[in-house]
Amino acid sequence: MRRAKVDSLAGKWLEESAWTPEAAAEGKPAPAIEYSPCSGAGIAQDRMEPILRNKAIELGADVRLNTELVRFEQDAGGVTAWLRTRDGAEYTVRAGYMIAADGGRSQVRETLGIGLQGRGHMKTVRSVLFRAPLEEYLARGIVQFEIEQPGLKAFLTTYNDGRWVLMFLDDVEREERDLRAAIVQAIGRADLEIEIITTGRWELGALVADRFSSGRVFLAGDAAHCFPPTRGGYGANTGIHDAHNLAWKLAAVLAGTSTPQLLDTYDAERRPVAWVRHQQIFARPDFRAESNGIAAGEPILDDAAMELGQIYRSSAVLGAGEDLPVAARPDEWAGQPGTRAPHLWVERGGKRISTLDLLGESWVLLAEDERWTAAAAKARASLGIDVRGVRIGVDVQSGDLPALRGAFGIGEGGASLIRPDGHVAWRSVDLAGDPAAALAEALGTAATMAPPHRHRHEQPPKHDQHPGAPPSW
């Protein structure tokens, strides 16, 4: 997002500041390359959450509003949670695992005794959310404003829906007339109708949990890492990535196709990413002055590298060498294991789609040689893992095979094995001597496959010990 220092919206605009300076690319701006079939978008939390909640319900999730977690216990077989509804009724729920996404002041994290490291608390600030007709000041594409004038140093930004938030750099409680005066001062004019919606008080800081799991309980979102608001969206995006990483692993373990050891890779993959983002926040100009030296000498990484080019290293990835960088722009990668599978346009059934449209529902083996497709079918039958062979030139057509091979880092006879979360787990640059055996070994290792004789994982019985309670999870 673009930001400018201004006297006021209607007053003098002093200068525009960059979130990622061009120095991050050695003085050269990043190339204009399409890294995804979708563009980024900023959306307010109170607009996004109903969309996600409704989709979750549509997919079968049991969402319980007005319910709080009282306490929980875990044992070798699962987790028991004691819940309380708003009217005071209590009941228990039993599940195989629990995800704690209960925010920066996570009671679950504290109960588990998991510590925090990082820059820590920076300051406590106040804010006021208001509605005003200020669209004319967004014409230049700048949506964030640092207000600097005598008597007012604040931050002003829009939700792009008629609502604006003015953040004060202090912890002073203001009466409504003082709030209105400050808003008028920040806007630079007093002839507009202003509706004050609400005020807020919140802590600005940055911390990362010492570990992202304990037994059968996993931390996600702000419970695992709490960051100040940034133009890179590091808070929300990092939390969403947590869920994306953990969901398929839990599904595999609960289905019995993977052992619980697969869940150990959640911490191994996600916590290093959180730390990279923590350091990048304080390496950049927006928060460098408040870094307290924690990111001194930290090189600034490219925006695209931060969002789409970070690497995973764990037992669920084969061949992510320590010589590889923690992140790079997608065009600087070449399908290395641990990286996000690249986006390229291909055709399927006469329709133009992204390579990313091939992913997300199962393991995918992408290759040109039919022997890899046969290997995928054999692995699916013998290992019981949902792996789908996609044959280039048959299932999908590419108008630029050299570019496709280069992006995935494979030759004409090679193959790329991609996890359900879209990250490359393994690749064979060229045709293996025994494709079926090579794939079976790689897939069994990356998926932490359950032994063939092992019974499918049995979830603890799920129940609600409360008459009239809603259906169990």
C-alpha positions in Angstrom: 0.0 0.0 0.0 1.2 3.5 -0.8 1.8 5.9 2.1 2.6 9.6 2.2 3.6 12.1 4.9 1.2 15.0 4.8 0.4 18.2 6.7 -3.3 17.1 6.3 -5.4 15.5 3.6 -6.4 18.9 2.3 -3.1 20.5 3.1 0.4 20.1 1.9 1.6 16.6 0.9 5.3 16.3 1.9 6.6 13.0 0.5 5.7 9.5 -0.4 7.5 6.6 1.4 8.0 3.1 0.2 7.4 0.0 2.3 10.2 -1.9 0.5 12.8 0.6 -0.8 14.4 0.0 -4.2 17.6 -0.7 -2.4 16.2 -4.1 -1.6 16.7 -5.0 -5.2 20.2 -3.4 -5.4 18.8 -0.2 -6.7 16.6 -1.8 -9.3 12.8 -2.1 -9.0 11.4 -5.6 -9.1 10.4 -6.8 -12.6 6.7 -6.6 -13.6 6.0 -10.3 -13.6 2.7 -12.0 -13.0 3.2 -14.3 -10.0 -0.4 -15.3 -9.4 -3.7 -15.4 -11.4 -5.1 -13.2 -8.5 -4.3 -9.8 -7.4 -3.8 -8.6 -3.8 -6.6 -6.8 -2.0 -7.0 -5.0 1.3 -10.2 -5.8 3.2 -11.3 -4.8 6.7 -11.5 -7.6 9.2 -15.2 -7.0 10.0 -15.9 -7.5 6.2 -13.7 -10.5 5.8 -14.7 -12.6 8.8 -18.3 -13.0 7.7 -17.2 -14.1 4.3 -14.9 -16.8 5.8 -17.4 -17.8 8.4 -20.2 -18.3 5.8 -17.9 -20.3 3.6 -16.8 -22.5 6.5 -20.4 -23.2 7.3 -21.2 -24.0 3.7 -18.4 -26.5 3.7 -19.8 -28.2 6.9 -18.0 -26.5 9.7 -19.8 -26.4 13.1 -19.4 -22.7 14.1 -20.5 -21.8 17.6 -20.9 -18.1 18.3 -21.3 -16.7 21.8 -19.2 -19.5 23.3 -16.0 -19.3 25.3 -13.4 -21.8 26.2 -13.3 -22.3 30.0 -10.4 -24.8 30.2 -9.0 -27.8 28.4 -7.0 -30.9 29.1 -5.1 -33.2 26.7 -4.0 -36.8 27.0 -2.5 -39.4 24.8 -5.8 -39.9 22.9 -7.1 -36.4 22.4 -8.1 -33.0 23.9 -11.2 -32.3 26.1 -12.5 -28.7 26.1 -14.9 -27.2 28.6 -17.1 -24.6 26.9 -19.6 -22.1 28.2 -22.3 -20.4 26.3 -23.4 -16.8 26.9 -26.4 -17.9 28.9 -24.0 -19.8 31.3 -24.6 -23.4 30.2 -21.4 -25.5 30.2 -20.6 -28.6 28.3 -17.5 -30.5 27.0 -16.2 -31.4 23.6 -13.7 -34.1 22.9 -11.5 -34.0 19.7 -8.3 -35.4 18.4 -6.5 -32.1 18.2 -7.1 -28.4 19.1 -6.0 -25.3 17.3 -5.6 -22.2 19.5 -6.3 -19.1 17.4 -7.3 -17.0 20.4 -5.2 -13.9 19.7 -2.2 -12.1 20.9 -3.1 -12.6 24.6 -3.8 -16.3 24.1 -4.9 -18.0 27.3 -4.2 -21.3 25.7 -0.6 -20.4 25.0 -0.2 -19.2 28.6 -1.8 -22.4 30.0 0.7 -24.4 27.9 3.6 -22.4 29.3 4.8 -21.3 25.9 7.0 -18.2 26.0 7.5 -15.4 23.6 10.5 -13.7 22.0 11.0 -10.7 19.9 10.9 -6.9 19.9 8.1 -7.0 22.5 5.8 -4.2 23.6 6.4 -0.9 21.8 3.6 1.3 22.9 -0.1 1.5 23.7 -2.1 3.6 21.3 -5.6 4.9 20.8 -7.6 5.2 17.7 -10.9 6.5 16.4 -13.0 4.9 13.6 -15.1 7.4 11.7 -17.0 7.8 8.4 -16.5 10.9 6.2 -16.7 11.6 2.4 -13.0 11.8 1.7 -12.8 9.7 -1.6 -11.4 12.6 -3.5 -8.1 12.3 -1.6 -7.7 8.7 -2.8 -7.4 9.7 -6.5 -3.6 9.4 -6.4 -3.7 5.8 -5.2 -2.3 6.6 -1.8 -4.4 5.2 1.1 -2.2 5.7 4.2 -1.1 9.1 5.6 1.3 10.1 8.3 0.0 13.3 9.8 2.7 15.7 10.9 1.8 19.1 12.1 2.2 21.1 15.3 0.0 19.5 18.0 -0.8 16.4 16.0 1.3 13.4 15.0 -0.9 10.6 13.9 -1.6 8.0 11.3 -4.7 8.1 9.0 -5.9 5.3 6.7 -9.0 4.2 4.9 -11.0 1.0 4.9 -12.0 1.8 1.3 -15.6 1.7 2.2 -16.2 5.2 3.5 -14.7 4.4 6.9 -11.4 5.9 8.1 -9.3 5.3 11.2 -7.1 7.9 12.9 -4.5 6.4 15.1 -2.9 8.5 17.8 0.7 7.9 18.9 -0.2 8.0 22.6 -2.4 6.4 25.2 -4.6 9.5 26.0 -8.3 9.1 26.3 -10.1 11.9 24.4 -13.6 13.2 24.8 -15.8 13.2 21.6 -15.2 16.9 21.0 -11.5 16.4 21.1 -11.8 13.4 18.8 -13.7 15.5 16.3 -11.2 18.3 16.6 -8.4 15.9 15.9 -10.2 14.4 12.9 -10.8 17.9 11.4 -7.2 18.7 12.0 -6.0 15.6 10.2 -8.4 16.2 7.3 -7.6 19.9 7.0 -11.2 21.1 6.6 -14.2 21.5 8.8 -17.0 21.5 6.2 -17.6 17.8 6.0 -20.0 15.6 7.9 -18.1 13.3 10.2 -19.7 10.3 11.9 -17.7 8.8 14.8 -18.3 5.0 14.9 -16.1 3.8 17.8 -12.8 4.2 19.5 -10.1 1.7 20.3 -7.1 1.1 22.6 -4.6 -1.5 21.7 -1.0 -2.5 22.2 1.6 -2.2 19.5 4.3 -4.8 19.6 5.9 -7.8 18.0 6.5 -11.3 19.5 6.9 -14.9 18.3 6.0 -17.9 20.3 8.9 -20.2 21.4 7.1 -23.1 19.8 3.9 -23.4 17.8 2.6 -26.6 19.3 2.5 -28.6 22.6 1.2 -32.2 22.3 -2.1 -32.1 20.5 -2.6 -28.4 20.7 -1.4 -26.0 18.0 -1.0 -22.2 18.0 -2.1 -20.2 14.9 -2.4 -16.6 14.0 -1.7 -13.9 16.6 -1.5 -16.7 19.3 1.6 -17.8 17.6 3.0 -14.5 16.4 1.8 -10.9 17.0 3.0 -8.1 14.7 2.2 -4.4 14.4 0.0 -3.4 11.4 2.2 -3.2 8.3 1.8 -2.4 4.7 2.8 -6.0 3.9 -0.1 -7.4 5.8 2.2 -9.6 7.8 -0.2 -10.1 10.6 -3.2 -11.5 8.8 -1.4 -13.1 6.0 1.0 -15.0 8.3 -1.9 -16.3 10.2 -3.8 -17.4 7.1 -0.6 -19.2 5.9 -0.5 -21.0 9.3 -4.0 -22.4 8.8 -3.1 -23.4 5.2 -0.1 -25.3 6.3 -1.7 -27.1 9.2 -5.1 -28.0 7.7 -3.9 -30.6 5.2 -1.5 -32.2 7.7 -4.3 -32.6 10.3 -6.5 -34.1 7.6 -3.9 -36.6 6.6 -3.2 -37.7 10.2 -6.9 -38.0 11.0 -7.5 -40.0 7.8 -4.7 -42.4 8.9 -2.5 -41.9 5.7 0.1 -40.0 7.7 1.6 -40.6 11.2 1.3 -37.8 13.8 5.0 -37.1 13.1 3.8 -35.1 10.1 2.4 -32.5 12.5 5.9 -31.8 13.9 6.6 -30.1 10.5 4.1 -27.4 11.3 6.4 -25.7 13.8 9.5 -26.5 11.7 8.0 -24.8 8.7 6.0 -21.9 10.1 8.0 -20.6 13.0 11.1 -19.7 10.8 8.7 -17.8 8.5 7.3 -15.9 11.4 10.8 -14.9 12.5 11.7 -13.7 9.0 8.6 -11.5 9.0 9.4 -10.2 12.4 12.8 -9.1 11.3 11.6 -7.7 8.0 9.1 -5.4 9.9 11.9 -3.7 11.8 14.4 -3.6 8.9 12.0 -1.5 6.9 11.6 2.3 7.3 8.1 2.3 8.8 9.3 0.7 12.1 13.1 0.9 11.9 13.2 3.8 14.4 11.3 1.6 16.9 13.3 -1.5 16.3 15.6 -1.1 19.4 18.3 -2.6 17.2 16.7 -6.0 16.9 17.0 -6.1 13.1 20.3 -4.2 12.7 22.1 -5.3 9.5 19.0 -7.3 8.3 18.8 -7.1 4.5 15.4 -6.0 3.2 13.7 -8.7 1.1 11.5 -8.0 -1.9 7.7 -7.8 -1.4 7.0 -10.7 -3.7 9.6 -12.8 -1.9 7.9 -12.2 1.4 4.4 -13.1 0.2 5.0 -15.8 -2.4 8.7 -16.8 -2.2 9.5 -18.1 1.3 10.9 -21.6 1.6 9.8 -24.5 3.9 12.4 -26.8 5.4 11.2 -29.9 7.3 10.9 -33.7 7.0 7.9 -33.1 4.7 10.3 -31.5 2.1 13.0 -33.5 0.4 16.0 -31.5 -0.8 15.5 -28.0 0.6 19.2 -27.3 1.2 20.5 -24.9 3.8 22.4 -23.1 1.0 19.0 -21.8 -0.3 17.8 -18.3 0.8 15.0 -18.0 3.3 13.0 -16.2 0.6 13.3 -15.0 -3.0 11.0 -13.7 -5.7 9.1 -16.5 -7.5 11.0 -15.8 -10.7 14.3 -16.3 -8.9 13.2 -19.8 -7.8 13.2 -22.8 -10.2 10.9 -25.3 -8.5 13.2 -26.2 -5.6 11.6 -28.4 -2.9 10.1 -26.3 -0.2 9.1 -23.4 -2.4 5.7 -22.5 -3.6 4.7 -24.1 -7.0 5.0 -21.4 -9.7 2.1 -19.9 -11.5 2.1 -20.3 -15.3 -0.8 -20.2 -17.8 -1.8 -23.5 -19.3 -4.8 -24.9 -21.1 -7.1 -27.7 -19.8 -10.1 -28.8 -22.0 -9.6 -25.7 -24.1 -9.8 -23.4 -21.1 -7.0 -21.2 -19.9 -6.1 -21.9 -16.3 -3.2 -21.4 -13.9 -0.9 -24.2 -12.9 -2.1 -23.2 -9.4 -5.6 -24.3 -10.4 -4.3 -27.9 -10.6 -3.4 -27.9 -6.9 -5.0 -27.8 -3.5 -7.2 -30.9 -3.4 -4.6 -33.6 -3.2 -0.9 -34.4 -3.8 -0.1 -33.7 -7.5 2.7 -35.2 -9.6 3.4 -32.9 -12.6 5.3 -34.5 -15.5 5.5 -35.0 -19.2 6.5 -38.7 -19.3 3.7 -41.2 -19.1 5.8 -43.4 -16.8 5.4 -40.8 -14.0 1.6 -40.8 -14.5 1.6 -44.6 -14.1 3.8 -44.2 -11.0 1.3 -41.8 -9.5 -1.5 -44.3 -10.1 0.5 -47.1 -8.6 1.4 -45.0 -5.5 -2.2 -44.0 -5.0 -3.3 -47.7 -5.1 -0.5 -49.1 -3.0 0.1 -46.3 -0.4 -3.5 -45.1 0.0 -2.4 -41.5 -0.5 -4.4 -39.2 -2.7 -1.8 -38.4 -5.3 -2.9 -37.3 -8.8 -0.7 -37.5 -11.9 -1.1 -34.5 -14.2 0.6 -35.1 -17.6 1.8 -32.1 -19.4 0.8 -32.4 -23.1 -2.1 -34.6 -22.3 -4.0 -33.4 -19.2 -2.8 -29.8 -19.7 -1.3 -28.0 -22.6 1.5 -25.5 -22.4 2.3 -22.9 -25.1 5.9 -22.6 -23.8 7.3 -25.9 -22.6 10.8 -24.6 -22.0 9.4 -21.9 -19.7 7.3 -24.5 -17.8 10.2 -26.9 -17.4 12.4 -24.0 -16.2 9.9 -22.7 -13.7 9.5 -26.2 -12.1 13.2 -27.0 -12.5 12.7 -30.3 -14.4 13.8 -31.7 -17.7 11.6 -33.4 -20.3 11.7 -36.6 -18.3 11.5 -35.0 -14.9 8.6 -34.7 -12.4 7.6 -32.3 -9.6 5.7 -33.6 -6.5 3.5 -30.9 -5.0 1.8 -31.0 -1.6 -1.9 -30.2 -1.0 -0.8 -26.8 0.2 0.9 -26.0 -3.1 4.5 -26.3 -1.9 6.9 -28.5 -3.8 7.8 -31.6 -1.7 10.2 -33.3 -4.0 11.3 -33.3 -7.6 13.2 -35.6 -10.0 15.0 -33.3 -12.5 15.1 -36.1 -15.0 13.5 -39.5 -15.5 14.3 -41.9 -12.6 15.5 -45.4 -13.4 12.4 -46.7 -11.6 9.8 -43.9 -11.5 7.4 -45.9 -9.4 9.9 -46.8 -6.7 11.4 -43.3 -6.6 7.9 -41.7 -6.2 6.8 -44.2 -3.6 9.9 -43.5 -1.5 9.6 -39.7 -1.8 5.9 -39.6 -1.2 6.1 -42.0 1.7 8.8 -39.8 3.3 7.3 -36.4 2.6 3.8 -37.5 3.7 5.2 -39.3 6.8 3.2 -42.2 5.6 1.6 -44.6 8.0 2.9 -48.2 7.7 0.6 -50.4 5.5 -0.2 -52.7 8.5 -1.2 -49.8 10.7 -4.8 -49.3 11.4 -6.3 -46.0 10.4 -6.0 -43.4 13.2 -9.0 -43.5 15.4 -10.3 -40.2 16.7 -11.3 -40.0 20.3 -15.1 -40.2 20.6 -16.6 -36.7 20.0 -19.4 -35.8 22.4 -21.1 -33.0 24.1 -21.8 -33.7 27.8 -24.6 -31.2 28.0 -28.3 -31.9 27.4 -29.5 -29.9 24.4 -26.0 -28.9 23.3 -25.4 -28.2 19.7 -24.0 -31.0 17.5 -20.4 -32.0 18.3 -17.4 -31.0 16.3 
